[in-house]
Amino acid sequence: MSICKSLLKLFGWKVCCTVPDYPKCIICVAPHTSNWDFVLGKLAYWSLGRQAGFLIKETWFFFPMNLLFKAFGGIPVPRRRGSSLTDVLIAKFNASTKMSLAITPEGTRARVSEWRTGFLRIAYGAGVPIVLGAIDAANKTVHLERTYHPTGNIEADMAAIKKYYSVFDGIKPENFTI
């Protein structure tokens, strides 16, 4: 048993994964209600022998944290308007033979009903599937059991994805809404 599996088991968590290890994909992670989501998500994905990068606000990229986040696959998200991270990530997907990227559509740990659509735009523009990764705190389970193929209709895609996540509670359920 890997160290990651052992750590998850020690704290009573399990991983249910039925999706293939796609060469390229977006991993949509929700609910995102706590900083512990990052730790659980990384441990869960590593326990499967898989690697994924992740987006994190650029203010976390200070020494020595920047070294840790870069080593773990972190990509800083600029807070200023006018930069098109979506286009940069689509180009990065198109130039890569293998790339998985975890994105939290809520964009914050606070309660928000309007989810960001960048992950859909990236998946559509790069032609990659979206793995729906759910943190089910009530049952101490990380789910990676559904793949979503975006249609290009942002509103319909978002409604379908939110419907999937509607049955899950995060670590801090009061911070989650669809």
C-alpha positions as CSV (number, residue, x, y, z in Angstrom):
1,M,0.0,0.0,0.0
2,S,1.4,3.4,-0.9
3,I,2.1,6.1,1.6
4,C,-0.8,8.2,0.3
5,K,-3.3,5.3,0.6
6,S,-2.0,4.6,4.1
7,L,-2.4,8.3,5.1
8,L,-6.0,8.4,3.7
9,K,-6.8,5.1,5.5
10,L,-5.3,6.3,8.7
11,F,-7.8,9.3,8.7
12,G,-10.7,7.2,7.6
13,W,-10.8,8.4,4.0
14,K,-11.2,6.3,0.8
15,V,-11.0,6.9,-2.9
16,C,-13.6,5.5,-5.4
17,C,-12.2,5.8,-8.9
18,T,-13.7,4.3,-12.0
19,V,-12.5,6.8,-14.6
20,P,-9.5,5.9,-16.8
21,D,-6.2,7.7,-16.5
22,Y,-6.7,10.0,-19.4
23,P,-3.6,11.4,-21.1
24,K,-5.2,14.8,-20.9
25,C,-8.1,16.0,-18.8
26,I,-9.5,18.7,-16.5
27,I,-10.3,17.5,-13.0
28,C,-13.2,19.5,-11.8
29,V,-13.0,19.4,-7.9
30,A,-16.0,20.4,-5.7
31,P,-17.1,21.1,-3.1
32,H,-14.2,23.3,-2.3
33,T,-14.9,24.5,1.2
34,S,-11.6,24.1,3.1
35,N,-7.8,24.2,2.6
36,W,-7.9,20.5,3.5
37,D,-9.5,19.9,0.0
38,F,-6.0,20.4,-1.5
39,V,-4.4,17.9,0.8
40,L,-7.2,15.3,0.3
41,G,-7.3,15.8,-3.5
42,K,-3.5,15.5,-3.9
43,L,-3.4,12.4,-1.6
44,A,-6.3,10.8,-3.4
45,Y,-4.9,11.3,-6.9
46,W,-1.4,10.3,-5.9
47,S,-2.8,7.1,-4.2
48,L,-4.0,6.1,-7.7
49,G,-0.5,6.6,-9.1
50,R,-1.6,9.7,-11.0
51,Q,-0.2,13.2,-11.3
52,A,-2.2,16.4,-11.8
53,G,-1.3,20.1,-11.7
54,F,-3.6,22.6,-10.1
55,L,-4.4,26.3,-10.1
56,I,-3.7,28.4,-7.1
57,K,-3.8,32.2,-6.6
58,E,-0.5,33.8,-7.2
59,T,-0.3,35.4,-3.8
60,W,0.6,31.9,-2.5
61,F,3.7,31.9,-4.6
62,F,6.1,33.4,-2.1
63,F,9.4,31.9,-0.8
64,P,9.5,29.0,0.3
65,M,5.9,28.1,-0.5
66,N,6.5,28.8,-4.2
67,L,9.0,25.9,-4.3
68,L,6.6,23.5,-2.7
69,F,3.6,24.5,-4.9
70,K,5.7,24.4,-8.1
71,A,7.1,20.9,-7.1
72,F,3.5,19.7,-6.6
73,G,2.4,21.1,-10.1
74,G,1.0,24.5,-9.0
75,I,0.1,27.1,-11.6
76,P,-0.3,30.6,-10.3
77,V,-3.5,32.4,-11.2
78,P,-3.0,36.1,-11.7
79,R,-5.4,38.3,-9.8
80,R,-5.2,41.2,-12.2
81,R,-7.7,41.5,-15.0
82,G,-6.8,41.4,-18.6
83,S,-4.6,38.3,-18.6
84,S,-6.1,35.3,-20.4
85,L,-5.1,32.3,-18.3
86,T,-7.7,30.3,-20.2
87,D,-5.9,30.8,-23.6
88,V,-2.5,30.0,-22.0
89,L,-3.8,26.8,-20.5
90,I,-5.5,25.7,-23.8
91,A,-2.1,26.3,-25.6
92,K,-0.4,24.3,-22.8
93,F,-2.8,21.4,-23.3
94,N,-2.4,21.5,-27.1
95,A,1.4,21.4,-26.7
96,S,1.4,18.5,-24.2
97,T,1.1,14.8,-24.7
98,K,0.1,14.2,-21.1
99,M,-1.5,16.8,-18.8
100,S,-4.1,16.7,-16.1
101,L,-5.2,19.8,-14.3
102,A,-7.3,20.1,-11.2
103,I,-9.6,23.2,-11.1
104,T,-12.1,24.2,-8.4
105,P,-15.0,25.9,-10.3
106,E,-16.0,27.8,-7.2
107,G,-12.7,29.6,-7.2
108,T,-12.8,30.1,-3.5
109,R,-13.5,28.3,-0.3
110,A,-16.3,30.7,0.5
111,R,-19.9,30.1,-0.3
112,V,-20.6,31.2,-3.9
113,S,-23.5,30.3,-6.2
114,E,-21.9,31.6,-9.4
115,W,-19.2,29.1,-10.4
116,R,-16.4,30.2,-12.8
117,T,-16.6,28.9,-16.3
118,G,-12.9,28.8,-17.2
119,F,-12.6,25.1,-16.7
120,L,-15.3,24.5,-19.2
121,R,-13.8,26.9,-21.7
122,I,-10.4,25.2,-21.3
123,A,-11.8,21.7,-21.7
124,Y,-13.8,22.8,-24.8
125,G,-10.9,24.7,-26.4
126,A,-8.4,22.0,-25.7
127,G,-10.8,19.2,-26.6
128,V,-10.2,17.3,-23.3
129,P,-12.7,15.5,-21.0
130,I,-13.6,16.7,-17.6
131,V,-13.3,14.3,-14.7
132,L,-15.8,15.2,-12.0
133,G,-13.9,14.8,-8.7
134,A,-16.1,15.1,-5.6
135,I,-15.1,15.5,-2.0
136,D,-17.8,13.7,0.0
137,A,-16.9,14.7,3.6
138,A,-20.0,13.1,5.1
139,N,-18.8,9.7,3.9
140,K,-15.1,10.5,3.9
141,T,-14.8,9.5,0.3
142,V,-13.1,11.2,-2.7
143,H,-15.1,10.3,-5.9
144,L,-13.6,10.1,-9.3
145,E,-16.3,8.2,-11.0
146,R,-17.8,10.4,-13.8
147,T,-16.4,11.9,-17.0
148,Y,-18.1,14.8,-18.6
149,H,-17.6,15.8,-22.2
150,P,-18.4,19.5,-22.6
151,T,-20.8,20.4,-25.4
152,G,-19.8,24.0,-25.8
153,N,-23.0,25.3,-24.3
154,I,-21.6,26.8,-21.1
155,E,-25.0,27.2,-19.4
156,A,-26.2,23.7,-20.1
157,D,-22.8,22.2,-19.2
158,M,-22.6,24.1,-16.0
159,A,-26.2,23.0,-15.0
160,A,-25.4,19.4,-15.6
161,I,-22.1,19.6,-13.6
162,K,-23.8,21.4,-10.7
163,K,-26.5,18.8,-10.7
164,Y,-23.9,16.1,-10.2
165,Y,-22.3,17.9,-7.3
166,S,-25.7,18.7,-5.6
167,V,-25.6,15.5,-3.5
168,F,-22.2,16.1,-1.9
169,D,-21.2,18.1,1.2
170,G,-17.8,19.5,1.7
171,I,-15.7,19.6,4.8
172,K,-17.5,22.8,5.7
173,P,-20.9,22.2,4.2
174,E,-22.1,25.7,5.1
175,N,-19.6,27.0,2.5
176,F,-21.1,25.0,-0.4
177,T,-24.0,25.8,-2.7
178,I,-24.7,25.1,-6.3
